[in-house]
């Protein structure tokens, strides 16, 4: 079994500020850190650091920021044989974080817009593969890969982040859709239903998970709604928490954990990601430690 991630890879410039900027407002901070990021790369790192065999397909430019953007993937041992180097700059993000851990992010997509579904061969999309996607690359390429993966029998998880339109028949081809409460509200507006996991599942006919921050998460399946609480932790920076949640959920499902256990593990990983600056994905041993210290009630 293995997990294949198709998505974005970004060089993050992270600024710790006393307050988030408002329009026309310049806020001075003491410095910044250059770190790997991008929802695709973050989730691939989370998958690999939780112990699953992981491959990543995306695009970077032939520039110095590519080394920054790829550092986490390389350190985690992710298979980069499907990575493309293209004639566009490596994507870069400015991540502003305030003392409460809230963030404000601007992204220049660059090379991410040239990632192509054709980088993934049909042979990589069989039943032994779990395909994990997000919405930071060309939606048309994401849709094309979902269609091919469904035809080949792969399991497919889409994190609808950031919220963007895909054809309804593409969404219906997923095994699982993951959205936070803002993305769920956006999708509900498109579908004409309530912004809740059960209503979204009814509209699409697929399993839907909605993450709710401090309120935990809910997963709607044919068997009903499964809720998982959040783990209370001191918050340093929420950047990457959703990526840790999605990546570790994929890793847990790939190795056959039952849904309740996989959801709880994802919740623990997402909590750990909030305790450190930047999009730093937890290692499996860290997630194990938090789970062991927090018996299920």
Residue frames as qw, qx, qy, qz and C-alpha x, y, z in Angstrom:
[[0.000, 0.889, 0.459, 0.000, 0.00, 0.00, 0.00],
 [0.430, -0.058, 0.016, 0.901, 1.13, 3.57, -0.55],
 [0.096, 0.851, 0.369, -0.362, -0.04, 7.17, -0.61],
 [0.452, 0.267, 0.345, 0.778, 0.43, 9.39, -3.66],
 [0.039, -0.767, -0.315, 0.558, 0.02, 13.14, -3.17],
 [0.394, 0.462, 0.398, 0.688, -0.62, 15.44, -6.13],
 [0.178, -0.919, -0.345, 0.067, -0.45, 19.10, -5.24],
 [0.159, 0.936, -0.122, 0.288, 1.44, 22.23, -4.37],
 [0.763, -0.257, -0.185, 0.564, 4.91, 22.83, -3.01],
 [0.026, 0.939, 0.081, 0.332, 5.84, 26.27, -1.67],
 [0.499, 0.107, -0.410, 0.756, 8.70, 28.12, -0.01],
 [0.351, -0.835, -0.416, -0.076, 7.18, 29.75, 3.09],
 [0.271, 0.350, -0.320, 0.838, 8.53, 33.00, 4.50],
 [0.493, -0.627, -0.603, 0.025, 7.13, 33.05, 8.04],
 [0.097, 0.482, -0.209, 0.845, 6.86, 36.36, 9.91],
 [0.405, -0.519, -0.675, 0.333, 6.08, 36.41, 13.66],
 [0.036, 0.484, 0.102, 0.869, 4.30, 39.74, 14.21],
 [0.047, 0.093, 0.626, -0.773, 2.75, 41.51, 17.20],
 [0.519, 0.466, 0.441, -0.564, -0.50, 41.83, 15.20],
 [0.547, 0.335, 0.666, 0.380, -1.77, 40.79, 11.78],
 [0.090, -0.124, 0.226, 0.962, -1.67, 43.59, 9.17],
 [0.380, 0.671, 0.549, -0.323, -4.87, 45.35, 8.20],
 [0.561, 0.651, 0.337, 0.385, -5.33, 47.01, 4.79],
 [0.216, 0.868, -0.069, 0.442, -2.74, 49.76, 4.30],
 [0.581, -0.763, 0.248, -0.137, -0.99, 48.80, 7.54],
 [0.620, 0.466, -0.582, 0.246, 2.69, 47.83, 7.84],
 [0.775, -0.608, 0.109, -0.134, 3.61, 45.73, 10.89],
 [0.311, 0.672, -0.648, 0.178, 7.27, 45.30, 11.83],
 [0.944, -0.324, -0.025, -0.056, 8.51, 42.02, 13.28],
 [0.470, -0.728, 0.458, 0.196, 11.92, 40.91, 14.56],
 [0.086, -0.419, 0.811, 0.399, 12.73, 38.64, 11.60],
 [0.839, 0.234, -0.083, -0.484, 11.49, 35.75, 9.49],
 [0.537, -0.268, 0.792, 0.111, 12.16, 32.09, 8.75],
 [0.539, 0.380, -0.521, -0.542, 12.33, 30.43, 5.33],
 [0.497, -0.099, 0.824, -0.254, 10.58, 27.05, 5.54],
 [0.095, -0.072, -0.861, -0.495, 9.07, 24.43, 3.21],
 [0.408, 0.289, 0.522, -0.691, 5.31, 24.60, 2.76],
 [0.451, 0.132, -0.564, -0.678, 2.40, 24.22, 0.35],
 [0.776, -0.136, 0.301, -0.537, -0.62, 22.09, 1.15],
 [0.913, 0.273, -0.281, -0.114, 0.48, 19.26, -1.13],
 [0.493, 0.446, -0.624, 0.410, 4.02, 19.09, 0.22],
 [0.331, -0.403, 0.541, -0.660, 2.87, 19.55, 3.83],
 [0.879, -0.061, 0.154, -0.447, 0.40, 16.69, 3.52],
 [0.842, 0.341, -0.412, 0.076, 2.96, 14.45, 1.83],
 [0.197, 0.476, -0.659, 0.548, 5.40, 15.15, 4.68],
 [0.585, -0.286, 0.419, -0.633, 2.68, 14.39, 7.24],
 [0.951, 0.119, -0.127, -0.255, 1.92, 11.08, 5.51],
 [0.702, 0.407, -0.515, 0.277, 5.59, 10.07, 5.36],
 [0.000, 0.464, -0.611, 0.641, 6.39, 11.16, 8.92],
 [0.739, -0.203, 0.331, -0.551, 3.49, 9.02, 10.11],
 [0.509, -0.295, 0.808, 0.042, 5.16, 6.00, 8.52],
 [0.770, 0.477, 0.399, -0.141, 3.45, 5.44, 5.16],
 [0.519, 0.013, 0.521, 0.678, 5.28, 4.94, 1.85],
 [0.190, 0.838, 0.285, -0.426, 4.71, 8.30, 0.15],
 [0.482, 0.194, 0.436, 0.735, 5.20, 9.77, -3.33],
 [0.076, 0.741, 0.232, -0.626, 4.66, 13.36, -4.39],
 [0.450, 0.410, 0.516, 0.603, 3.82, 14.83, -7.81],
 [0.018, -0.922, -0.234, 0.308, 4.06, 18.59, -8.27],
 [0.606, 0.602, 0.090, 0.513, 6.24, 21.30, -9.80],
 [0.419, -0.747, -0.011, 0.516, 9.00, 23.70, -8.81],
 [0.432, 0.894, -0.123, -0.007, 11.08, 26.24, -10.69],
 [0.825, 0.169, -0.162, 0.514, 14.82, 26.13, -11.48],
 [0.003, -0.788, 0.157, -0.595, 15.64, 28.69, -8.78],
 [0.189, 0.308, -0.733, 0.576, 17.10, 28.86, -5.25],
 [0.558, -0.201, 0.326, -0.736, 13.67, 28.74, -3.57],
 [0.834, 0.060, -0.461, -0.297, 13.15, 25.20, -4.91],
 [0.485, 0.173, -0.756, 0.404, 15.66, 23.86, -2.36],
 [0.227, -0.127, 0.509, -0.821, 13.74, 25.58, 0.46],
 [0.715, 0.014, -0.074, -0.695, 10.39, 24.29, -0.82],
 [0.841, 0.128, -0.501, -0.158, 11.59, 20.69, -1.20],
 [0.091, 0.489, -0.740, 0.453, 13.59, 20.42, 2.02],
 [0.606, -0.184, 0.523, -0.570, 10.79, 18.88, 4.07],
 [0.915, 0.259, -0.075, -0.300, 9.88, 16.32, 1.42],
 [0.603, 0.500, -0.593, 0.185, 13.50, 15.24, 1.07],
 [0.121, -0.427, 0.714, -0.542, 14.02, 15.01, 4.82],
 [0.731, -0.049, 0.412, -0.541, 10.87, 12.88, 5.17],
 [0.327, -0.168, 0.898, 0.241, 12.02, 10.44, 2.48],
 [0.628, 0.548, 0.345, -0.432, 9.19, 11.18, 0.06],
 [0.600, 0.173, 0.617, 0.479, 9.57, 9.74, -3.47],
 [0.147, 0.741, 0.002, -0.655, 10.08, 12.75, -5.76],
 [0.395, -0.029, 0.744, 0.538, 10.45, 10.87, -9.05],
 [0.222, 0.672, 0.659, 0.256, 7.20, 12.48, -10.30],
 [0.156, -0.794, -0.129, 0.573, 8.33, 16.04, -9.52],
 [0.571, 0.633, 0.288, 0.436, 8.65, 18.42, -12.48],
 [0.323, -0.502, 0.017, 0.802, 11.01, 21.38, -12.84],
 [0.372, 0.732, 0.534, 0.202, 9.27, 23.99, -14.98],
 [0.351, 0.291, 0.112, 0.883, 9.84, 27.41, -16.56],
 [0.329, -0.780, -0.209, -0.490, 8.14, 29.36, -13.76],
 [0.013, 0.530, -0.603, 0.596, 9.34, 30.47, -10.32],
 [0.359, -0.206, -0.871, 0.265, 8.93, 28.16, -7.36],
 [0.364, -0.744, -0.408, -0.384, 5.78, 29.12, -5.45],
 [0.304, 0.123, -0.501, 0.801, 6.35, 31.39, -2.47],
 [0.393, -0.730, -0.519, -0.209, 4.12, 32.33, 0.49],
 [0.049, 0.407, -0.399, 0.820, 4.26, 35.15, 3.01],
 [0.584, -0.475, -0.658, -0.027, 2.88, 33.74, 6.29],
 [0.077, -0.505, 0.324, -0.796, 2.13, 36.29, 9.03],
 [0.606, -0.370, -0.699, 0.087, 1.47, 34.87, 12.52],
 [0.244, -0.721, 0.144, -0.633, 0.29, 36.81, 15.58],
 [0.079, -0.394, 0.778, -0.483, 0.93, 35.95, 19.26],
 [0.722, -0.005, 0.434, -0.540, -2.37, 33.99, 19.44],
 [0.458, -0.075, 0.853, 0.238, -1.25, 31.70, 16.61],
 [0.568, 0.691, 0.383, -0.231, -3.66, 33.15, 14.05],
 [0.471, -0.191, 0.511, 0.693, -2.27, 33.46, 10.56],
 [0.466, 0.785, 0.098, -0.395, -2.69, 35.46, 7.37],
 [0.615, -0.160, 0.629, 0.447, -1.18, 34.00, 4.19],
 [0.513, 0.740, -0.113, -0.420, -0.51, 35.31, 0.68],
 [0.734, -0.094, 0.608, 0.287, 0.77, 32.90, -1.99],
 [0.366, 0.647, -0.412, -0.527, 2.40, 33.47, -5.38],
 [0.929, 0.061, 0.316, -0.185, 1.52, 30.19, -7.11],
 [0.027, 0.686, -0.654, -0.318, 4.22, 30.22, -9.80],
 [0.190, 0.279, -0.911, -0.237, 5.27, 26.68, -10.73],
 [0.356, 0.158, 0.831, -0.397, 2.29, 25.13, -8.94],
 [0.590, 0.529, 0.146, -0.592, 0.07, 26.25, -11.82],
 [0.507, 0.534, -0.592, -0.327, 2.14, 24.08, -14.18],
 [0.349, -0.175, 0.903, -0.181, 1.78, 20.82, -12.24],
 [0.592, 0.198, -0.458, -0.633, 0.14, 18.29, -14.55],
 [0.867, -0.118, 0.331, -0.353, -1.89, 15.14, -13.99],
 [0.852, 0.452, -0.262, -0.016, 0.19, 13.47, -16.72],
 [0.059, 0.650, -0.689, 0.315, 3.13, 13.40, -14.28],
 [0.563, -0.179, 0.721, -0.362, 1.31, 10.45, -12.67],
 [0.281, 0.169, -0.838, -0.437, 1.20, 7.31, -14.80],
 [0.769, -0.199, -0.258, -0.549, -1.88, 5.09, -14.87],
 [0.728, 0.029, -0.660, 0.184, 0.17, 2.29, -13.31],
 [0.191, 0.130, -0.580, 0.781, 0.47, 4.36, -10.11],
 [0.439, -0.129, 0.103, -0.883, -3.31, 4.66, -9.72],
 [0.541, -0.112, -0.805, -0.214, -4.38, 1.10, -8.91],
 [0.669, -0.597, -0.345, -0.278, -6.30, -0.24, -5.90],
 [0.749, -0.273, -0.330, 0.505, -3.15, -0.34, -3.74],
 [0.297, 0.201, -0.057, 0.932, -2.81, 3.46, -3.99],
 [0.113, -0.803, -0.503, 0.298, -4.49, 6.11, -1.86],
 [0.351, 0.447, 0.209, 0.796, -4.50, 9.39, -3.82],
 [0.265, -0.714, -0.405, 0.506, -4.51, 12.58, -1.74],
 [0.321, 0.472, 0.311, 0.760, -5.20, 15.97, -3.39],
 [0.116, -0.608, -0.367, 0.695, -5.87, 19.62, -2.50],
 [0.379, 0.819, 0.420, 0.097, -6.83, 22.76, -4.43],
 [0.223, -0.825, 0.187, 0.485, -3.59, 24.76, -4.80],
 [0.279, -0.177, 0.690, 0.644, -2.81, 23.54, -8.34],
 [0.335, 0.079, -0.440, -0.829, -4.83, 23.88, -11.56],
 [0.633, 0.058, 0.537, -0.555, -8.35, 22.55, -10.76],
 [0.786, 0.426, -0.231, -0.383, -8.61, 21.09, -14.27],
 [0.421, 0.434, -0.789, 0.113, -5.52, 18.96, -13.66],
 [0.288, -0.159, 0.774, -0.541, -6.86, 17.87, -10.27],
 [0.758, 0.238, 0.226, -0.564, -10.17, 16.89, -11.88],
 [0.694, 0.470, -0.498, -0.222, -8.39, 14.96, -14.64],
 [0.197, 0.353, -0.873, 0.274, -6.37, 12.98, -12.13],
 [0.502, -0.013, 0.618, -0.605, -9.44, 12.21, -10.02],
 [0.809, 0.335, -0.062, -0.478, -11.26, 10.84, -13.07],
 [0.589, 0.448, -0.672, -0.012, -8.30, 8.64, -14.02],
 [0.047, -0.291, 0.837, -0.461, -7.82, 7.42, -10.45],
 [0.681, 0.077, 0.411, -0.601, -11.50, 6.47, -10.16],
 [0.808, 0.402, -0.290, -0.319, -11.27, 4.53, -13.43],
 [0.496, 0.433, -0.730, 0.184, -8.15, 2.69, -12.20],
 [0.765, -0.400, -0.502, -0.055, -9.59, 1.84, -8.78],
 [0.357, 0.188, -0.493, 0.771, -7.47, 4.00, -6.45],
 [0.294, -0.736, -0.552, 0.259, -8.92, 5.34, -3.21],
 [0.270, 0.506, 0.127, 0.809, -9.27, 9.14, -3.43],
 [0.319, -0.714, -0.434, 0.447, -9.26, 11.82, -0.73],
 [0.280, 0.590, 0.159, 0.740, -9.65, 15.50, -1.65],
 [0.288, -0.542, -0.392, 0.685, -9.00, 18.31, 0.80],
 [0.246, 0.787, 0.430, 0.368, -11.09, 21.16, -0.62],
 [0.369, -0.849, -0.028, 0.378, -8.56, 23.78, 0.44],
 [0.198, 0.244, 0.284, -0.906, -8.64, 26.50, -0.55],
 [0.521, 0.485, 0.646, -0.277, -12.28, 26.26, -1.64],
 [0.176, 0.415, -0.485, -0.749, -12.62, 26.23, -5.42],
 [0.792, 0.269, 0.124, -0.534, -15.04, 24.79, -7.93],
 [0.105, -0.205, 0.930, 0.287, -14.85, 21.27, -9.35],
 [0.546, -0.081, -0.527, -0.646, -17.57, 19.60, -11.43],
 [0.714, -0.304, 0.327, -0.539, -20.14, 17.84, -9.29],
 [0.972, 0.139, -0.161, -0.100, -19.44, 14.51, -11.00],
 [0.506, 0.481, -0.566, 0.438, -15.76, 14.86, -10.03],
 [0.310, -0.433, 0.537, -0.654, -16.66, 15.46, -6.38],
 [0.884, -0.084, 0.131, -0.441, -18.99, 12.45, -6.54],
 [0.838, 0.341, -0.419, 0.076, -16.06, 10.30, -7.71],
 [0.030, 0.589, -0.641, 0.492, -14.20, 10.81, -4.43],
 [0.595, -0.250, -0.749, 0.149, -14.08, 8.34, -1.56],
 [0.418, -0.661, -0.425, 0.456, -13.72, 11.13, 0.99],
 [0.196, 0.736, 0.084, 0.642, -13.98, 14.92, 0.89],
 [0.519, -0.460, -0.404, 0.597, -12.33, 16.92, 3.70],
 [0.109, 0.689, 0.156, 0.699, -13.19, 20.57, 4.34],
 [0.188, -0.144, -0.555, 0.798, -12.92, 23.00, 7.22],
 [0.143, 0.636, 0.652, -0.387, -16.01, 24.92, 8.32],
 [0.163, 0.653, -0.122, -0.729, -15.36, 27.84, 5.95],
 [0.106, 0.235, -0.802, -0.539, -14.79, 25.55, 2.96],
 [0.075, 0.344, 0.934, -0.061, -17.85, 23.52, 3.93],
 [0.200, 0.678, 0.387, -0.592, -19.96, 26.68, 4.01],
 [0.177, 0.520, -0.447, -0.706, -18.68, 27.67, 0.56],
 [0.066, 0.030, -0.939, -0.337, -19.43, 24.22, -0.87],
 [0.143, 0.481, 0.805, -0.316, -22.87, 24.14, 0.74],
 [0.244, 0.647, 0.067, -0.719, -23.64, 27.40, -1.02],
 [0.195, 0.354, -0.702, -0.586, -22.68, 25.80, -4.34],
 [0.134, -0.104, -0.977, -0.130, -24.74, 22.68, -3.68],
 [0.471, -0.369, -0.204, -0.775, -27.75, 24.34, -2.04],
 [0.752, -0.362, -0.550, 0.015, -27.59, 22.39, 1.22],
 [0.530, -0.844, 0.065, -0.056, -26.65, 22.94, 4.88],
 [0.334, 0.724, -0.552, 0.244, -22.98, 23.43, 5.73],
 [0.659, -0.440, 0.547, -0.270, -22.76, 20.21, 7.72],
 [0.101, -0.350, 0.903, 0.230, -21.06, 16.91, 6.98],
 [0.423, 0.289, 0.846, -0.148, -24.32, 14.92, 6.84],
 [0.469, 0.751, 0.235, -0.401, -26.00, 17.38, 4.47],
 [0.186, 0.706, -0.555, -0.400, -22.95, 17.55, 2.21],
 [0.248, -0.146, 0.951, 0.112, -22.79, 13.77, 2.11],
 [0.488, 0.499, 0.664, -0.267, -26.45, 13.65, 1.15],
 [0.397, 0.806, -0.055, -0.436, -25.85, 16.11, -1.69],
 [0.228, 0.673, -0.653, -0.260, -22.78, 14.34, -3.08],
 [0.971, 0.025, -0.122, -0.203, -23.27, 10.69, -2.14],
 [0.678, 0.334, -0.507, 0.414, -19.73, 10.37, -0.73],
 [0.634, -0.544, -0.376, 0.400, -18.21, 10.42, 2.74],
 [0.158, 0.790, -0.025, 0.592, -17.51, 13.94, 4.00],
 [0.604, -0.405, -0.401, 0.557, -15.35, 15.11, 6.90],
 [0.030, 0.871, 0.069, 0.486, -15.65, 18.65, 8.26],
 [0.581, -0.101, -0.444, 0.675, -12.92, 19.89, 10.58],
 [0.246, -0.864, -0.327, -0.294, -14.00, 22.44, 13.19],
 [0.157, 0.658, -0.416, 0.608, -10.81, 23.59, 14.90],
 [0.133, -0.302, 0.711, -0.621, -11.20, 23.55, 18.69],
 [0.748, 0.004, 0.243, -0.617, -14.57, 21.79, 18.27],
 [0.601, -0.128, 0.785, 0.079, -12.95, 18.73, 16.68],
 [0.239, 0.247, -0.655, -0.673, -14.32, 17.16, 13.50],
 [0.715, 0.189, 0.513, -0.436, -17.25, 15.21, 12.16],
 [0.043, 0.237, -0.834, -0.496, -17.28, 12.50, 9.48],
 [0.723, 0.237, 0.245, -0.601, -20.52, 11.59, 7.71],
 [0.021, 0.200, -0.929, -0.311, -20.69, 8.07, 6.25],
 [0.537, -0.204, -0.628, -0.525, -23.50, 5.72, 5.25],
 [0.517, -0.306, -0.752, 0.273, -23.52, 4.56, 8.88],
 [0.308, -0.888, -0.340, 0.031, -24.14, 8.06, 10.23],
 [0.128, 0.885, -0.232, 0.383, -22.09, 10.85, 11.80],
 [0.826, -0.224, -0.286, 0.431, -18.87, 10.06, 13.63],
 [0.073, -0.958, 0.100, -0.257, -17.53, 12.86, 15.84],
 [0.784, -0.043, -0.293, 0.545, -13.98, 13.20, 17.17],
 [0.279, -0.942, -0.107, 0.152, -12.99, 15.84, 19.73],
 [0.413, 0.770, -0.323, 0.364, -9.95, 18.09, 19.43],
 [0.754, -0.237, -0.368, 0.489, -6.95, 17.60, 21.69],
 [0.169, -0.984, -0.048, -0.032, -6.44, 20.64, 23.96],
 [0.764, 0.005, -0.003, 0.645, -2.91, 21.98, 23.41],
 [0.162, -0.754, -0.009, 0.637, -1.12, 25.33, 23.76],
 [0.637, 0.675, 0.320, 0.190, -1.37, 27.01, 20.36],
 [0.407, -0.492, 0.243, 0.730, 1.74, 28.62, 18.88],
 [0.212, 0.404, -0.458, -0.763, 0.75, 28.68, 15.19],
 [0.740, 0.274, 0.506, -0.349, -2.21, 27.08, 13.38],
 [0.452, 0.629, -0.480, -0.412, -0.36, 27.04, 10.03],
 [0.363, 0.331, -0.862, -0.126, -0.36, 23.49, 8.69],
 [0.431, -0.087, 0.743, -0.504, -2.73, 22.00, 11.27],
 [0.791, 0.352, 0.158, -0.474, -5.24, 21.01, 8.60],
 [0.586, 0.555, -0.575, -0.134, -2.47, 19.54, 6.49],
 [0.047, -0.329, 0.892, -0.308, -1.25, 17.41, 9.40],
 [0.635, 0.121, 0.529, -0.550, -4.84, 16.25, 9.96],
 [0.791, 0.474, -0.105, -0.374, -5.34, 15.25, 6.32],
 [0.429, 0.565, -0.705, -0.001, -1.94, 13.63, 5.86],
 [0.156, -0.250, 0.883, -0.365, -2.09, 11.53, 9.00],
 [0.737, 0.214, 0.370, -0.523, -5.67, 10.50, 8.24],
 [0.735, 0.523, -0.345, -0.259, -4.49, 9.27, 4.83],
 [0.227, 0.480, -0.828, 0.179, -1.54, 7.42, 6.37],
 [0.422, -0.110, 0.751, -0.496, -3.75, 5.77, 8.98],
 [0.801, 0.340, 0.188, -0.456, -6.35, 4.68, 6.43],
 [0.563, 0.582, -0.565, -0.157, -3.61, 3.42, 4.10],
 [0.164, 0.321, -0.902, 0.237, -2.37, 1.04, 6.78],
 [0.473, -0.267, -0.801, -0.251, -5.87, -0.18, 7.54],
 [0.006, -0.098, -0.638, 0.764, -6.82, 1.59, 10.77],
 [0.014, 0.652, 0.757, 0.040, -10.58, 1.66, 11.41],
 [0.098, 0.718, 0.245, 0.644, -12.18, 5.04, 10.79],
 [0.484, -0.859, -0.133, -0.098, -12.63, 6.02, 14.48],
 [0.748, -0.438, 0.128, 0.482, -8.96, 5.30, 15.23],
 [0.531, 0.319, 0.290, 0.729, -7.80, 7.03, 12.04],
 [0.065, -0.841, -0.246, -0.478, -9.84, 10.14, 12.85],
 [0.608, -0.786, -0.032, 0.105, -8.52, 10.30, 16.40],
 [0.733, -0.168, 0.205, 0.626, -4.96, 9.94, 15.15],
 [0.327, 0.573, 0.298, 0.690, -5.54, 12.74, 12.63],
 [0.309, -0.896, -0.189, -0.258, -6.92, 14.94, 15.39],
 [0.720, -0.589, 0.066, 0.361, -3.86, 14.33, 17.53],
 [0.626, 0.112, 0.278, 0.720, -1.51, 15.18, 14.67],
 [0.101, 0.757, 0.299, 0.572, -3.41, 18.36, 13.86],
 [0.498, -0.861, -0.100, -0.012, -3.18, 19.43, 17.50],
 [0.745, -0.356, 0.159, 0.542, 0.57, 18.81, 17.60],
 [0.482, 0.434, 0.300, 0.699, 1.05, 20.94, 14.47],
 [0.141, -0.895, -0.217, -0.364, -0.47, 23.88, 16.36],
 [0.675, -0.704, -0.029, 0.220, 2.17, 23.70, 19.09],
 [0.614, -0.269, 0.314, 0.672, 5.11, 24.70, 16.88],
 [0.189, 0.703, -0.105, -0.678, 5.86, 27.53, 14.45],
 [0.262, 0.422, -0.655, -0.570, 5.30, 27.07, 10.74],
 [0.887, 0.105, -0.159, -0.421, 3.92, 24.05, 8.95],
 [0.032, 0.470, -0.868, 0.157, 5.91, 21.49, 10.95],
 [0.823, -0.090, -0.385, -0.407, 4.41, 18.02, 10.61],
 [0.599, -0.547, 0.518, -0.272, 4.64, 15.68, 13.65],
 [0.265, 0.331, -0.901, -0.089, 6.51, 12.39, 13.62],
 [0.696, -0.247, -0.605, -0.297, 4.62, 9.16, 14.28],
 [0.521, -0.156, -0.668, 0.507, 6.22, 8.80, 17.74],
 [0.055, -0.037, 0.260, -0.963, 4.98, 12.26, 18.74],
 [0.595, -0.170, -0.304, -0.724, 1.44, 11.43, 17.66],
 [0.690, -0.173, -0.700, 0.056, 1.65, 8.08, 19.48],
 [0.310, -0.036, -0.573, 0.758, 2.77, 9.94, 22.61],
 [0.308, -0.086, 0.100, -0.942, -0.16, 12.35, 22.59],
 [0.714, -0.157, -0.484, -0.481, -2.61, 9.50, 21.98],
 [0.625, -0.114, -0.711, 0.303, -1.11, 7.46, 24.81],
 [0.160, -0.043, -0.469, 0.868, -1.31, 10.45, 27.15],
 [0.425, 0.081, 0.068, -0.899, -4.95, 11.13, 26.24],
 [0.183, 0.143, 0.973, -0.002, -7.01, 7.94, 26.65],
 [0.262, -0.273, -0.552, -0.743, -10.18, 7.91, 24.57],
 [0.296, 0.012, 0.575, -0.763, -13.24, 8.71, 26.59]]
